[in-house]
């Protein structure tokens, strides 16, 4: 349970969720992610380090650049589950409001 909690805690940040969604489209170098996130390199590197430590992403150093990719694509299933929970809650809230 502790290991699972660490992974979920790592996912609990909008920037890290954004990075995972981008990596689902293909590998990216730190410079690309920095531009996409709109933060400095050190901030993006810290987020990537946390994702790597949690086992969600892997890195590949090529010359001066480091490229990241998803280690386990199943992490994206977690997003689908969250979306389903949010839709269910919204639907129930709407039904309760209409009563």
ABEGO torsion letter per residue (X at the ends): XAAAAAAAAAAABAAAAAAAAAAAAEBBBAAAAAAAAGBBAAAAAAAAAAAAAAGABBBBBBEABBBBBBABAAAAAAAAAAAAAAAAAAAAAAAAAAX
